[in-house]
Amino acid sequence: MLPGPSELIVILLIVVIIFGAKRIPEIMGGLGKGIRSFKKAMDTDEPTSEPTTPAGNQTGQQKPQEPQKPASSA
């Protein structure tokens, strides 16, 4: 169920009261840039992330390092 015209007006008034009329264009501009960059990233055919696990370690967990013993001065 979509909100009706009266509910949209109430939501708009609340947004104006909270953010102020001067900040709304800045917020909408940032939102538009974010949507554009998201669409651009979705349109690219190249995968953006590669698997980062080393070939010998498929679980993604690292082996704990053994503490180094201090050299004895004899």
Order of alpha helices (4+ residues) and beta strands (2+ residues): alpha-alpha
